[in-house]
Amino acid sequence: MAQRQLDPTDPTTAGPAKLAGPAGPVSCEALADYLRTQATEFLRALRLHRESGTGSSASPGEEPVDAARSLRHAARRITGTLHTFRPLLDPTWAEAMHPELAWLSGTLAREHAYAARLERLLLALHRLSGATPIPTQVAVGSRSAGADPVPPKAEPGIAGAPSQAPTPDRANLTLGAARAGALLERQLTLARTRAHSAALQALGSSRFHAVADNVAVLASEVPLTPAAVSTPTDLRPLAAAAHERLCDAVTALPLLTAGHPYNAEALVHGLSFDPAPHPQDAPWHHVRLLLRLRRYAHEVLEGDEARVDVRMLTAGTALNRHRDASEAAAAAAAAARTPRIAPATAYALGVLHADQRHEVEAARFAFQQSWEKKAVSTR
């Protein structure tokens, strides 16, 4: 059940964040400049991608990852900006571009997501079993800048620290950990290889070339509506609407429950291998997306002078951890449903699944703590 936010107990706290931005009106020219900048970044990343020869010789995890990441980041920023400021853009063009850019960024994200998930699960498995960590085939960072793939161990009660999971049977866990790790590596490496092939296929498709052509046009000409061109329009109300949608979504979260360091309700699903998504996860994933839209709107308003909202950055990091842990738990559950696996392997995967659900709970607690803090901005 959705519950209201916790009231701040510290008089210095400011409650829900306010959208920072220029005091005066922000014209549509700022929107056009931002879209042109992101389109230029997209084309620069595409050129780097082609020059690196990714279409023929690159394998997952090599140099082209940076080009693909830059492509994905630029595509996401354009997509998010189209969503927030759509009333000021040509509707036919925006409705055609939005799903195509979303398709591209999603396709490019999967390969890195599988690699990061495998690394996260193997590190957690070695930590839980007490075994010496075995380096993964490809060392990758978190899927999002600033987010830790595996939060460090910390004492219970510290905001953002992983919850203390029940101590597993160490002997049984050690026995099944090696096979569980091998099973996860086979499954996620296969999924990653398929995602890599899908990304290469997408980047060579006529659909992608059409997207690239449209972005190239965007780099020189932004299709604003006639009304936005002829009449001075302030961008701040649309950016404020994105901020309000975020605040409303956060208000609907069970923050009263997440405000406790150990949230048993977030762990109930972790005790079984139900293939359905955890019922509590979807609203948190939605808030993460709204927080990203709010950040892009903030970038449009302030341009090169955009300040870093430390509180929002910390909240975003917590939600990235939440997403990573939730998806890792689902991967462990999927591996545990593999037919005819040994009981020790299933046991190790069960402990791993529960551990990741504890990480989900810890990330929610960290988000609740960061959201209630007083906003601090830096340049």
C-alpha positions as CSV (number, residue, x, y, z in Angstrom):
1,M,0.0,0.0,0.0
2,A,1.3,3.4,-0.9
3,Q,2.2,5.5,2.1
4,R,3.1,9.2,2.5
5,Q,6.7,10.3,2.8
6,L,8.3,10.5,6.2
7,D,8.2,14.0,7.6
8,P,11.6,15.4,8.1
9,T,12.8,15.1,11.7
10,D,15.7,17.5,11.3
11,P,14.8,21.1,11.1
12,T,17.5,21.6,8.4
13,T,15.9,19.2,6.0
14,A,13.9,20.6,3.2
15,G,11.5,17.8,2.3
16,P,11.0,17.0,-1.4
17,A,13.6,18.6,-3.7
18,K,12.8,21.7,-5.6
19,L,13.8,22.1,-9.3
20,A,16.9,24.3,-9.4
21,G,17.2,26.5,-12.5
22,P,17.6,30.1,-13.7
23,A,15.4,32.7,-12.0
24,G,14.3,34.3,-15.3
25,P,12.5,32.7,-18.3
26,V,14.3,30.1,-20.4
27,S,13.6,30.4,-24.1
28,C,13.1,27.6,-26.6
29,E,16.6,28.4,-27.9
30,A,18.0,26.6,-24.9
31,L,16.0,23.5,-25.8
32,A,17.2,23.7,-29.4
33,D,20.8,24.1,-28.3
34,Y,20.6,21.1,-26.0
35,L,19.1,18.9,-28.7
36,R,21.7,20.0,-31.2
37,T,24.5,19.2,-28.6
38,Q,23.1,15.8,-27.9
39,A,22.7,15.0,-31.6
40,T,26.3,16.1,-32.2
41,E,27.4,13.8,-29.4
42,F,25.4,11.0,-31.0
43,L,27.1,11.5,-34.4
44,R,30.6,11.7,-32.8
45,A,30.0,8.4,-30.9
46,L,28.8,6.9,-34.2
47,R,31.9,8.0,-36.0
48,L,34.1,6.5,-33.2
49,H,32.1,3.3,-33.4
50,R,32.7,3.0,-37.1
51,E,36.3,3.9,-36.9
52,S,37.0,1.2,-34.3
53,G,35.7,-1.5,-36.6
54,T,33.1,-2.9,-34.3
55,G,31.0,-4.3,-37.1
56,S,33.6,-7.0,-38.0
57,S,36.2,-7.8,-35.5
58,A,35.3,-6.5,-32.0
59,S,34.2,-8.9,-29.3
60,P,32.2,-8.1,-26.2
61,G,34.0,-5.9,-23.7
62,E,36.6,-4.5,-26.0
63,E,37.2,-0.8,-26.9
64,P,33.9,-0.2,-28.7
65,V,32.1,-0.3,-25.4
66,D,32.8,3.4,-24.8
67,A,31.4,4.3,-28.3
68,A,28.3,2.2,-27.6
69,R,27.9,3.8,-24.2
70,S,28.2,7.3,-25.7
71,L,25.6,6.4,-28.3
72,R,23.2,5.1,-25.7
73,H,23.7,8.1,-23.4
74,A,23.0,10.6,-26.2
75,A,20.0,8.7,-27.4
76,R,18.6,8.6,-23.9
77,R,19.0,12.3,-23.4
78,I,17.3,13.1,-26.7
79,T,14.5,10.7,-25.9
80,G,14.0,12.1,-22.4
81,T,14.0,15.7,-23.7
82,L,11.4,14.8,-26.4
83,H,9.2,13.3,-23.7
84,T,9.4,16.4,-21.4
85,F,9.2,19.2,-23.9
86,R,7.0,17.5,-26.5
87,P,4.4,20.3,-26.6
88,L,7.1,22.6,-28.1
89,L,8.3,20.2,-30.8
90,D,6.7,19.1,-34.0
91,P,4.3,16.3,-32.9
92,T,4.7,14.1,-36.0
93,W,8.5,14.2,-35.8
94,A,8.6,13.7,-32.0
95,E,6.2,10.7,-32.1
96,A,8.3,9.1,-34.8
97,M,11.7,9.7,-33.2
98,H,10.9,8.8,-29.6
99,P,10.2,5.1,-30.0
100,E,13.1,4.6,-32.4
101,L,15.7,6.2,-30.1
102,A,14.2,4.2,-27.2
103,W,14.6,1.0,-29.2
104,L,18.3,1.9,-30.0
105,S,19.3,2.7,-26.4
106,G,17.6,-0.4,-25.1
107,T,19.3,-2.6,-27.6
108,L,22.7,-1.2,-26.9
109,A,22.2,-1.4,-23.1
110,R,21.6,-5.1,-22.9
111,E,25.1,-6.4,-23.6
112,H,26.6,-4.3,-20.8
113,A,23.8,-5.1,-18.5
114,Y,24.4,-8.8,-18.8
115,A,28.1,-8.4,-18.2
116,A,27.6,-6.2,-15.1
117,R,25.0,-8.6,-13.8
118,L,27.3,-11.6,-14.1
119,E,30.1,-9.7,-12.4
120,R,27.8,-8.7,-9.6
121,L,26.5,-12.2,-9.0
122,L,29.9,-13.9,-9.1
123,L,31.4,-11.4,-6.6
124,A,28.4,-11.8,-4.3
125,L,28.6,-15.6,-4.6
126,H,32.3,-15.6,-3.7
127,R,31.7,-13.2,-0.8
128,L,28.9,-15.4,0.6
129,S,30.8,-18.7,0.2
130,G,34.1,-17.4,1.5
131,A,35.9,-18.5,-1.6
132,T,38.7,-16.6,-3.3
133,P,37.2,-14.4,-5.9
134,I,37.7,-15.6,-9.5
135,P,38.2,-12.8,-11.9
136,T,35.4,-12.6,-14.5
137,Q,36.2,-12.9,-18.1
138,V,35.6,-9.2,-18.7
139,A,35.8,-6.7,-15.8
140,V,32.9,-4.2,-16.2
141,G,31.7,-1.4,-14.0
142,S,28.2,-0.5,-12.9
143,R,25.6,0.1,-15.6
144,S,25.3,3.7,-14.5
145,A,27.9,6.2,-13.6
146,G,28.3,6.6,-9.8
147,A,26.5,3.4,-8.9
148,D,28.4,0.6,-7.2
149,P,27.8,-2.8,-8.8
150,V,28.3,-4.5,-5.4
151,P,27.9,-2.2,-2.4
152,P,30.7,-2.6,0.1
153,K,30.2,-4.5,3.4
154,A,29.3,-2.2,6.2
155,E,28.0,-2.4,9.7
156,P,24.2,-2.7,10.1
157,G,22.4,0.6,10.7
158,I,24.5,2.7,8.3
159,A,22.4,4.3,5.6
160,G,22.9,2.6,2.3
161,A,24.7,-0.4,3.8
162,P,23.7,-3.8,2.7
163,S,21.4,-5.5,5.1
164,Q,22.8,-8.4,7.1
165,A,21.4,-11.6,5.5
166,P,20.9,-14.7,7.5
167,T,24.1,-16.7,7.9
168,P,24.0,-19.6,5.4
169,D,25.2,-23.1,6.0
170,R,28.8,-22.4,4.9
171,A,29.7,-25.9,4.0
172,N,26.7,-26.5,1.8
173,L,27.1,-23.1,0.2
174,T,30.8,-23.6,-0.5
175,L,30.0,-27.0,-2.1
176,G,27.4,-25.5,-4.5
177,A,29.0,-22.1,-5.1
178,A,31.4,-23.3,-7.8
179,R,28.7,-25.0,-9.8
180,A,26.3,-22.2,-9.3
181,G,28.9,-19.7,-10.5
182,A,29.6,-21.8,-13.6
183,L,25.8,-22.1,-14.3
184,L,25.4,-18.3,-14.0
185,E,28.4,-17.7,-16.2
186,R,27.1,-20.0,-18.9
187,Q,23.6,-18.5,-18.9
188,L,24.6,-14.9,-18.7
189,T,27.5,-15.2,-21.1
190,L,25.2,-16.7,-23.6
191,A,22.7,-14.0,-23.1
192,R,25.4,-11.4,-23.4
193,T,26.7,-12.9,-26.7
194,R,23.2,-12.8,-28.1
195,A,22.8,-9.2,-27.0
196,H,26.2,-8.3,-28.6
197,S,25.0,-9.9,-31.9
198,A,21.7,-8.1,-31.7
199,A,23.4,-4.8,-31.1
200,L,25.7,-5.3,-34.2
201,Q,22.7,-6.4,-36.2
202,A,20.8,-3.3,-35.1
203,L,23.7,-1.0,-35.9
204,G,23.8,-2.3,-39.4
205,S,20.1,-2.2,-40.1
206,S,18.2,0.2,-42.3
207,R,16.2,1.1,-39.2
208,F,19.3,2.4,-37.4
209,H,20.4,4.3,-40.5
210,A,17.1,6.0,-40.6
211,V,17.5,7.0,-37.0
212,A,21.1,8.3,-37.6
213,D,19.8,10.3,-40.6
214,N,17.2,11.9,-38.5
215,V,19.7,12.7,-35.7
216,A,22.0,14.2,-38.3
217,V,19.2,16.6,-39.4
218,L,18.5,17.4,-35.7
219,A,22.1,18.4,-35.2
220,S,21.5,21.4,-37.6
221,E,17.7,22.0,-37.4
222,V,15.4,21.4,-34.4
223,P,11.7,21.0,-35.5
224,L,10.0,23.4,-33.0
225,T,6.3,24.0,-33.4
226,P,5.3,27.3,-35.2
227,A,3.9,28.6,-32.0
228,A,7.1,28.0,-30.1
229,V,9.1,29.8,-32.8
230,S,6.8,32.8,-33.2
231,T,5.8,33.3,-29.5
232,P,8.3,33.6,-26.6
233,T,7.9,30.4,-24.5
234,D,9.3,29.7,-21.1
235,L,10.7,26.1,-20.6
236,R,10.4,26.2,-16.8
237,P,6.7,25.2,-16.5
238,L,7.4,22.0,-18.5
239,A,10.5,21.2,-16.5
240,A,8.6,21.9,-13.3
241,A,5.9,19.4,-14.5
242,A,8.6,16.7,-14.8
243,H,9.8,17.5,-11.3
244,E,6.2,17.3,-10.0
245,R,5.7,13.9,-11.6
246,L,8.8,12.7,-9.8
247,C,7.6,14.0,-6.5
248,D,4.2,12.4,-6.9
249,A,5.7,9.1,-7.8
250,V,8.1,9.3,-4.7
251,T,5.1,10.1,-2.5
252,A,3.4,6.9,-3.7
253,L,6.4,4.8,-2.6
254,P,6.3,3.0,0.7
255,L,8.9,5.2,2.2
256,L,7.7,4.6,5.7
257,T,8.6,1.0,5.3
258,A,11.8,1.7,3.4
259,G,12.8,4.1,6.3
260,H,13.6,1.0,8.4
261,P,17.1,-0.4,7.9
262,Y,15.7,-4.0,7.6
263,N,12.5,-4.1,5.5
264,A,11.1,-7.6,5.7
265,E,8.4,-6.9,3.2
266,A,11.1,-6.4,0.5
267,L,12.5,-9.8,1.2
268,V,9.4,-12.0,1.2
269,H,9.6,-12.5,-2.6
270,G,13.3,-13.5,-2.1
271,L,12.4,-16.6,-0.2
272,S,10.9,-18.2,-3.3
273,F,11.8,-18.6,-7.0
274,D,8.6,-17.1,-8.3
275,P,9.4,-16.0,-11.9
276,A,7.0,-13.0,-11.7
277,P,8.7,-9.7,-11.0
278,H,8.6,-8.6,-7.4
279,P,5.4,-6.6,-6.8
280,Q,7.3,-3.8,-5.0
281,D,10.0,-3.3,-7.6
282,A,8.0,-1.7,-10.4
283,P,7.2,1.7,-8.7
284,W,10.8,2.1,-7.7
285,H,12.0,1.4,-11.3
286,H,9.4,4.0,-12.4
287,V,10.8,6.6,-10.0
288,R,14.3,5.9,-11.3
289,L,13.1,6.8,-14.9
290,L,11.3,9.9,-13.7
291,L,14.4,11.0,-11.8
292,R,16.4,10.7,-15.0
293,L,13.9,12.8,-16.9
294,R,14.0,15.4,-14.2
295,R,17.8,15.5,-14.5
296,Y,17.7,16.0,-18.3
297,A,15.1,18.8,-17.9
298,H,17.5,20.4,-15.4
299,E,20.3,20.1,-17.9
300,V,18.2,21.9,-20.6
301,L,17.4,24.8,-18.2
302,E,20.9,25.5,-17.1
303,G,23.0,24.3,-20.1
304,D,26.7,24.3,-19.6
305,E,26.2,25.9,-16.2
306,A,24.2,23.0,-14.8
307,R,24.8,22.4,-11.2
308,V,25.2,19.0,-9.6
309,D,22.4,18.4,-7.1
310,V,24.2,16.1,-4.6
311,R,21.0,14.8,-3.1
312,M,19.5,13.9,-6.4
313,L,22.8,12.3,-7.5
314,T,22.8,10.2,-4.3
315,A,19.2,9.2,-4.8
316,G,19.9,8.2,-8.4
317,T,22.8,6.1,-7.3
318,A,20.6,4.3,-4.8
319,L,17.9,3.6,-7.4
320,N,20.6,2.3,-9.8
321,R,21.7,-0.1,-7.1
322,H,18.1,-1.1,-6.6
323,R,17.6,-1.9,-10.3
324,D,20.9,-3.8,-10.5
325,A,20.1,-5.9,-7.4
326,S,16.6,-6.6,-8.5
327,E,17.7,-7.8,-11.9
328,A,20.5,-9.9,-10.4
329,A,18.0,-11.6,-8.0
330,A,15.8,-12.4,-11.0
331,A,18.8,-13.9,-12.8
332,A,19.7,-16.1,-9.8
333,A,16.0,-17.2,-9.6
334,A,16.1,-18.1,-13.3
335,A,19.2,-20.1,-12.9
336,A,17.7,-22.0,-9.9
337,R,14.8,-23.1,-12.1
338,T,17.3,-25.0,-14.4
339,P,16.1,-28.6,-14.6
340,R,18.1,-31.3,-12.8
341,I,20.6,-29.1,-11.0
342,A,22.2,-30.6,-7.8
343,P,20.6,-29.7,-4.4
344,A,23.8,-27.9,-3.3
345,T,23.8,-25.8,-6.5
346,A,20.1,-24.9,-5.9
347,Y,20.9,-24.0,-2.3
348,A,23.8,-21.7,-3.3
349,L,21.5,-19.9,-5.8
350,G,18.8,-19.6,-3.2
351,V,21.2,-17.9,-0.8
352,L,22.5,-15.7,-3.6
353,H,18.9,-14.7,-4.5
354,A,18.1,-13.8,-0.9
355,D,21.3,-11.8,-0.7
356,Q,20.4,-9.7,-3.7
357,R,16.9,-9.1,-2.3
358,H,18.6,-7.8,0.8
359,E,20.6,-5.5,-1.5
360,V,17.3,-4.3,-2.9
361,E,16.0,-3.5,0.6
362,A,19.3,-1.6,1.4
363,A,19.0,0.5,-1.7
364,R,15.5,1.5,-0.8
365,F,16.7,2.5,2.6
366,A,19.5,4.6,1.1
367,F,17.1,6.3,-1.3
368,Q,14.7,7.2,1.6
369,Q,17.6,8.7,3.5
370,S,19.0,10.7,0.6
371,W,15.5,12.0,-0.5
372,E,14.8,13.5,2.9
373,K,18.1,15.4,3.1
374,K,18.5,19.1,2.5
375,A,19.4,19.9,-1.1
376,V,23.1,20.7,-1.7
377,S,24.3,21.8,-5.1
378,T,27.8,22.2,-6.5
379,R,29.2,23.4,-9.7
